[in-house]
Amino acid sequence: MSASRDVLPALLAWWRDGSACALATVVATWSSAPRQPGASMLVGPDGSVVGSLSGGCVEGDAYAVCEQVLADGVATVRRYGVSDAEAAEVGLTCGGTIDVLVERVDAGGFPELEAVAADVAAGRPVAVATVVAHPDAALVGRRLVVRPEGDPTGTLGTTRRDDAVVDDAHGLLAAGHTGTLTYGPDGERRGEGLEVFVASYAPRPRMLVFGATDHAAAVATTGSFLGYRVTVCDARPVFATAGRFPSADEVVVDWPHRYLRAQAEQGLLDARTAVCVLSHDPKFDVPVLEVALRLPDLGYVGAMGSRRTAEHLRGALRDLGLTPAELDRLSSPIGLDLGARTPEETAVSVAAEIIAARWGHGARPLRLGDGPIHARPGPGPA
């Protein structure tokens, strides 16, 4: 079971009814594939479809495969792409190649589904490892459920396989990554033959927005749209209200630096966390930036202000003892140079810079490039 979050509710509903479904999941991509590993499409017992694999390119052929797997229960992997003779027929015109695992899911074959769905709903990290290739074709579709703590449930057939996959799945889960791992047939670190797709259901990455301003409201809306769990924090209760920030998951009244330090001490921040300092007031901005820039694992730290304000911030932080390497992590003035003027335009600028930083791209127009459009997966929203 490697369902994306958007099809999981429908899958669970049919599972609870005692019905079988066919689940098709992108498990590997090459070149400019339209969607990343983990994208999935569900075909229900009534023939209805939930979700998408490619935005329309391969769904027709995948639907027929789903019908076959639903009938015979034999999991299979299909490859679609420009290198296949059937590329034009299935319509993968974007130039990429994808591998799609199609498996039957029902209560008898995957009794752990309800527990996995409960973890996902509660924001508890969980990963599902599924065999997608092995010399023994009967192993394709075998599953193993991995959590940060406790023993795994299910098995891939041998203890050696299970141990190898559990170790690597822990690493993928900690980073919020989904992907395919390769081993020797019995889980050997060197070799090939066994391929295991690990779907990581990590909690949503966090965006911490400091400053209860109009720009903060726009950034919170954009961050929520991108899949972040958004917190708005300001020390002024008259401004930090839920009514002013309907898109935020939570609004906190506290001094920004104190709140950020407490979150770090509780282990609630990671390499996917984005920090946006938008209060435009040194008494708030300098202390919280001092804390943020000394945390080595944050994914993004940006602060609003003019170029002069940005230089004043850097000077104040330098006086507090921050190193040049720490100061280099600060994006200020915040955002990309889009000519943004309104809070909404500024929010798009900030979101674009966060995306570019996450994928390690330079944010120049695509028409000026000649390499792959899509980067390898990074620590963004799961």
N, C-alpha and C positions, 0 to 999 in steps of 0.2 A: 504494500500500500504506500503510494508516494503521491497522494493527492495534494494539489495546491489548496491553499486555504479557501479559495472561492468555491470549489466544488465539494469541500468536506461536509457542509451541512446536508446537502442532498444525498451524498453517499451514506452518511450516518442514518438518515431517515429511512432509506431503503433497507439498509442493514438491519435496523431495528424491526422492520416489517417482515424480516425473514426472506427478503428478496435478494437476488444476485444481480450485480452490476458489472459492466466491463469498464475498466479504468485504463485510459491511454495516457502515458506520461512521457514528456521529452526527457531523456536521460543523458544525452550528449549532443553537442552542437559543434559545428565547424564553420569558419568564415562568417558571412553576414546572416546567420540564422535569425528568423524573425522574433523568436522568444527564447528565453534562457531555460536551462535545465530546471525541471520542477513544474513547468507549465503542463496542465493536464486537462483532459476532456473525459467526461463521464457519459456512458450510454446506459440508461436505466432499463429496467425490465419491460417497460412499456415502449421502448424505442426512443424516448426523449433524450435530448442532448443538453448537457450542462458544461460550460467551460469551453476552452479553445486551446489548440496546440500551436497554431501558426498564424492566427489572424485570418484564416480562410484558405490557406494554400493547400493543405493536405487533409483537411477534415473529411472530405468525401471518401477517400480511400481508407482512411483510418476507421471510419464508421463501419465499413464492410468488415474490416479485421476485427473490430469490437464485437460485431454480431457473431463471427465465427468463434471467437474466444468465449463469448457468453454461452454458446451452444456446447462446445467441447471441453471447456475449462483448462485448455492448454495455453499457458502464457507464451508469448512470442515477442520478438523485437523486430521492428521493421525500420529500414533506413530510407529516407527520402532526401533527394538532393540532386544537384546538377550533374553529378557523376553517374547517376542511374539512368538507364534507358527509359524509365518511366517518368523522368523528371517533368517533361512537358505535360504528360497525361495528368499527373496529380497537381501540377500548377505551382511548383516551388520556384517562382520566378525571381525571388529576391537574391538568389545566388548562393544560398547557404545549404548546409546539409544537417539533418537531424536524425537521431536515433530515437525511436518511440517504443517504449515497453507497453504492451497491452496485456492486462491480467484480469482475471475474474476475482471479484471481491464479494464474499458473503460471510455470514456469521460462523459457518463451519470452518472455512479456510482461514479466516483471520479473526479469531475471538478477541484479540487485543484491541480492536479498532475503537471500541467505546472508551477505553482508558486513554488511548492516544488522543482521541478527540477532546476528552476532558482536560488533558494537559494543555493542548493547543488553546482551548477556550480560556483556561485560567492563566495563560502566559507562562506556563512552566516549560522549560526546554525539553524537547524529546526529538529523537531521530529514528527514522525507519530505514533500515538497510535491506535492499532487495537484490537478489542475484539476477543479473541481466544477461550473463553469458557464462557457460561452463561446458567442458567436454561432455559431461553428462547432462543432456538437455532437460532431463527430469528435474534438475535443481533450479532451473530458471523459474523465478517467481517466489522462491523461498525467502522468508522475511525474518528479520531480527530487530527488535525494538530496544533502543539504547537511550538511557537517561544519564545525566551527570553523576548521579548517585545510585547505588543499588545494582543488583544483578540484571543483565538483559533478559528479555523474554523472547521466546522463539529460538530457532536455531537454523544455521546454514548447513547443517549436516555433520560437522565435526568440531571438536573443541578447538583445534588449531585455527580453523577458519573463523570461528566465532571470536576467539581472542584477538586475532589480527584486526578484524573489522571493528570490534568494540574499541580498541585503542585508537584507531584512526577516526572513527565516528565521533569520539569524544572531542578530538581536535577540531573537526569540522563544525560540530555543534557549538563549541566555545566561540568560534569565529563567525557563526551565523552563515556558514557556507553550505551549499548543496552541490554535490558532484559525484562522479563515478570514480571508484578506486579499482586498481588492477593488482592481481596477485597471481602466484602460481596456483594450480588446481586445488591444492589443499591449504591455501592461505599463506604460501611461502612469500616472503618479502621480495625475493627476486624471482622473476618468472612471469608467465602470463597464462591465460586460460580462464581464470576466474575474474569476472567483472561484477562489481557490486555498486549499485546506485544508492547513495545516502541522501535522503530527503531530510533536511534539518528544519525543524519547527522551533526556531529560537524566538524569544519575545521580540516585539517590534523595537527597532532602534529608537533611541531617544533624541529629541531635540529640546534643548533648554533655552528658552527665550527670556532674557533678562531686560526688564523695562516694560511697563504697562502703557505702551504708546500705540498710536494708530499704525505705525509701521510694524509693531509687534503683532497686532491683530492680523495684519495681512500676511506676515511671515508664518504665523501659527496656522492660518488657513492653508497656505501652500505646503507647509511641512506635513500637515495631516493628510493632504491629498497625495503626497509622496510616500505615505505609509509610516511616518514617524509617530511615536507617542510623544505628544507635545505638552510641555510644562511651561507655563508663563509664571515668572516670579518677579515680585516687586515689593519693596518694603513699605509702600504706601497703600493702606487698605482702601482708601477712597477710590483709587484707580484699579487696583488688582481685584477685580470682581468677575465672577463667572459670566455675568450678563454682557460684559464688554468683550469677552473672548469665547464665543460659543464654539469655536473650532478646537479649542485646547482641551486636552484630556483632563488637565487639572490646572488650577490657578492657585498659587501659593503666595501668602503674605509673609515675607521674611527678607532679611538682608541677603542680597544675591550671593556674596562671598561665603556667608555662613551656610546658606542652603547648599551651595555647590560643594563645599568642603564636607558637609555631612553626607551628601550623596556618595561622594568618593570613598569616605570612610566605611560606608555600608556596602561597598562593592557594587553599586548600582550604575556605574558608568563603564563604558568600554570603547573599543576602537571604532565603533559605529556611531558614537555619540557626537552630535553637533551642538555647539554652544554659540548662540547669537546674542551679543551684548548690544542692546538698542536703546538704553535709557538716555544716552548722550549727556551724561552727568558724571564728572570725574569722581565724585564721592561714592558713586555706585560702581562705575566702570573700572577704575584702577584696582580696587580690592578684588573684584571678581576675576578680572583678567590675570592678576597675580596668581590666584589659585589655579585658574584654568591652564595657564601656560606652563605651570610646574607639574601638571598631571601629564605624564608621558604618553598615555594611551588614547587620548581624545582624538576623534577623527577630524574635527574641524573646529576652529575658534575664530570668530569674526566679530568686529566691533564697528558700529556706525559712527560716522563723523567725516568732516572735511579732511583734506590732506593735512591742513595745519593741525586740526584736532588729533589726527592720527600720530603726527610727529610729537605732539605734547604727551599723548598716551605712552608712546615708546620711551620718551625721556623720563617720565615718571616711573615707569616699570624698570628702566635701566637703573635709576637711582635706588630702587628697592632690591637690586642685586640680580635681576634676571640676566641670563647669559645671552649672547648673540644667537645661539641655536634656539633658545626658548623664544626669543623675540621673533625669529624668522617664521615661527608657526602662526603668528598673528596675521589674519587677513583684515587689514584696515587701511583705507576705507573698505567697508564690507561690500561684497558683490562683484559681478563682472561689469565691465564698461559697456552698458547697453544704452546709455543715455536716459536711464530711468529717472522719473520725476515724482510720480505719485507713489503712495505707499504700496499699492498693488504692483506697479512696475518694479519698484525696489525689491519686493518680495520675490518676483520672478528672477531678478538679478542675483539675489542671495541664493535662491534654490539652484540656479544654474552653476554658481561657483561651488556649492556643496557637491553637486553631481560630478562636476569636473574633477574636484579633489578626490572624491571617492574612487573614481576610475582612473585617476592619473592622466587625464587628458588636458590639452592646452586650451580647449574651448574656442578654437577658431572655426570658421565656417566649414562645413563638410565639403563644399565644392572646391576648397583649396587643398584638400588632402588627396592622397592616392593609396592609402593603406586600408586595413580592415576598419569598418565603422564601429564594431562592437569590441570592447576590451574583454579580458577574462574577468570572471566574477570577482567582486570585491566585497568589503564588509558593509554593504548597504542593507535595506529592508528585505526581511526574509520572505 
